[in-house]
């Protein structure tokens, strides 16, 4: 049962509504409230049933996909789109619209495995850092006296030059560093081209007008707070990195320009609304580029285009401090 969770179903099938109630253990509401809480879960019917569907007509945009994007832009509620079994196109559209997942339906019967669905609907666990996972693995291996030294153990063994994370992460934020981010751009760019999927690249300058605090403790606290904003707004599959002193890089696989714009605006708004350690106020700007796009054939062109957009955003072009490549 999902404790303190409101379950919403916007669709025409009473059978589907009853099945969702059984799986979630919660009463299912059949209307979209004016505001959604963080713990709410919305199921939106993304297919036509052939009958009267007044609930769908009340959705923002009049359909599940437009509604999904609107909900994700204004709240942190989870949204699942119901699609017909085997409809790969609708699944891709749902992903593009930032849906948390899809649920397959055959007729009026849920096809998705109920146990798998219940697991996906359980409250999200906190993101576990790579460092914590490595520490746990090292501890497990150390406690297993019967296990012989392996290549992995040798790899994890401390060396004078520092551990693995020293070479991958930025020590002040815990996010990936610039060189590793450059490698990930190449990897994700090739994957997007190979599988014909969108990929968004955001370069975001946090805009500390007087520079970052000189005091080491205040500086580290401020950067940790900034990193917390980014982690809160991004998905687990996104790549987050500190690119330069004040510029952060975000790679959003499977996300087009509109979806990336939603995420970008939320990050900028969160940075502007709060006061950080030392009373520092930020004036952030961002450049946004998505592929596939004409003239972007490799990682270098992808990154250069994003840097150009960021420069234009800082000069006042674009909207809300964001300059997208299409602007």
N, C-alpha and C positions, 0 to 999 in steps of 0.2 A: 504493500500500500504506500502511496506517495503522501507523506505527511505534509500538512500545511501547503498543499498544492491545489490550485484551481485548474480543472481540466475543461477545455472548451472544444466543442466540435461544431464546425460550420459546414454542414452538408445535409443531404436529403435522405440518408438511410437511417432508419430507426435501428436496424440490426447492427450497423457499424457502431452507432452510439452506445448500444447496449454492450457490445463486445469491448469497446474501449473502457466502459465503466467496470467490467469484470477484470480487465487486465490491470487497470490503475488502482482499483479499489476506491475510487472517488466518484462522487456524483458528477455527471457530465452536463455542463451548461451548453445550451444550443444557441447562444447569442454572444456577440463580441462586445464586451464592456467598453466604456469610454476610455478607461485606463487599464493597463496591464501591469501586474507586479512581476518582480524578478523571477519568482518561483512558478509562474503560470506556464501551462503547456497548451498550445493551440494546435488543433488538427484541422486542416483546411482541405476541402474536397477539390482536387485539381482536375477533375474530369466531369464531363456532362453525363447525366444519368438518363436524360430523355424526358424526365418529369419536371414538375414545378419545383424550383429551387429558390424560394424567397430568401433563405439565409445567405446564399451566395450573392444575391443582388445587393445585400447590405454591406458587403465587404468593400474596403477601400479599393478603388479601381474596378470593382465588380467581378473580380476573379481571384483565385487562390494565390497566384504568383505575384500579382501587384500588391495584394494584401500582405503577403509574406514580407516583401521588401519594406512596406510601410511599417509593419510591426517591428521588424528588426532595426529600422532607423529610429524608432521612438522609444524602444524599451529593450530590456534584456530577457524578455520571455522567450521560451523555446517554441519553435514552430516546426511542425511536421506536415508535409504535403501528402495527401492521399492520391495515388496514381493507379492506373490500371496495371495489372500484372504484365510484365514484359515491355512496358512503355519506356524505353530508354531515353527518348527525347524529353519527355516530361520530367524524368529524373534529373537530366542535365539542366533543364530550365530551373527546377527547384534549387539545385545546387548553386546556380548562377544568382538566384534571388536570395542567397544566404540562409536557406532553410537548414535547420539542424539535422534533417534527415527526411527520408520518404517512407511511406507505409504502402505496401502493395495491396490492392483490392481486386477480387475477382467476383463480379456480380455485386452482391451485398455482403460478401464474406471477406474478412481480413485474411490475406495470404501470408503476410509476414509472421514469422514464428513468434507466438505470444511470449515465450520466455526471453527470447532475444529482445523483443520490444520492451518488455518490462525492465530488462537490464539497461537498455538505452535511456529509458525514462527516469531511472533512479537519479537522485541528486548528483550533480557533477562533483567529482572529487577534485581536490585542489591540485594544481599543477605540481608535479614532483620535479625538482631540479635535476639536471644531469649529474651534478656533483653528489646529491643525496643518493641517487641510484648507484653511482660508482662506489661510494662509501659502503653502501649496503652489500654490494657484490663483493667487495674486498673483505668485509667482515664475515660473510658467509663462507668464502673460500678459506679464510684464516681458521675458522672453526671446524672445517672439514679436514681432519688429520689424514684421512685416507686418500685424499685427492692429491695426485702428483702435480708438480709445477707444470703449468701449461703455458702456451704462448700468450694467452690472455693475462695470466698472472704476471708473467715477465713484463708485459706491456704496462700493467698497472703498478709495477714496483716503482717506488720513488727513485728519482734520478737527480743528480746535481742540477740539471737544467730545468727542473720543474716538472709538474705532472701534465697530463693530457690537457686538462682544462686551462692551464696557463697559456696554451697556444691557441685556444679556441674562443675564450671568452674575455670580455672586457672586465677588469677587476673592480671597477667602480660601479657598474650597473648589473653585472651578472648576465648580461645579454651577450650574444655572439659579437666578435670583433670584426673590423673592416675586412681584413684579408680572407677570413673564413666566409664572410658574407659574399665576397666577390666570387668565391668558388661555388657557393650555393646559387648565385645568379646564373652561372653557366649551366649548372645541373638542372635547375628548374626551367630555364629557357629551352634547353634541348628537350626536356620532357613535354613542355607545352607544345612545341613544334611537332614532336613525334605523334602525340595523341590528339592534336588539334583542339587543345583546350586553352582558355584564356589565362593569362598570368598578369598580375598587376605589380608594379614596382612603385613604392612611395619613398621619397626622400623628404624628411621632416626636420627642419631646423627649429629647435625649441625656442630660440629668440630671447636669450638672456641679454637684455640691453646693455648691462654693465659688465657682461662677462660672468663666468661662473665664480662662486665665492672663493676667496683666497684661502679661507680657513678649511683645512682638510676635512674635518669632521662635518662641517656644514655642507661642504661640497658633496661629500659622499652621501649624506642624508637626502639632499636635494635630488641627486641623480637616481637614488634608489626609489624616491617617490615618483619621479618621472617614469622610470622603468615599470613601476607598479601600474601606472595609468595605461601604458602600452599593453602590458600583459592582460589587464582586465578587459580591454577592448578587442584583442586579437584572438584568433582560434589557435588550437594546439598545432595545427598543420602549417601555420604561418611562420615565416622566418623573421626574427627580430634581431637587429644588430645595431651596435653603435658604430657609425661609419667614420665620423671625425669627432673632434672635441664637442661640438654641439649639434651635429647632424646625425639622425638615426635613419636606418634603412629598414623597409618592410617589404617582404615578398609574400604575395597572397595568391597561392595556387588556385586555379579554378574560378577566379574572380575577375569579372569584367570591370569596365570603367565606372559604371553606376554603383555597383556593389562596393568597390574600393573607395569611391567617393563618400559613401555612407560611413564607412569605417574611419576614413580620414577626417571627416567633419566632426565625428564624435571624439576623436583623440584631440583635435585642436580645441574643441569646446571645453573638454575636461582640463586641458592645460591652462586655458585662459580663466577658468572659473575659480580656480583655487590659488591660495597663497602657499608657496613652498617654504622649505627650511630657510631661515634667515630673512623671512619676509620677502623673498624674491618673487617678482611677478614676471610671467613669461608672455612673449608676443610671438607665437609660433607661426610658421608658414610651411607650405608643403608643395612639392612637385609630384605629379602623378602621371604615369605612363602605363599603358597596357599593350600587350601583344596578343594576337597578331596585329601588326600595323605596317603600313607602307614605309620603306626606308629603314626598318629595323631588322637586320639580318643576323646579328650576333650580339653577344653579351656587351661588348664595348659600346655599340650604338644604343643599346637599351639604356645603359647607365648614363651615357652622355646626354641623351634626350631628357632623362629625369633630372639631371643636374641643371640643364637649361630651363626646364619648367620651374624648378625651385628658385632659380635666379629671377625669373619673371614674376613669380608669386611675391617675392620680397620687394619687387619694384612696383607692386600694386596691381598686377594683371590677374585675371581670374576672379573667382568669387569666394568669399569667406576665408581668404588667405590661402586658397588652393588654386594652382594653375595646372589644369590637366592638358595633356598633349593635344586634345581636340580643340582647346580654347584658342 
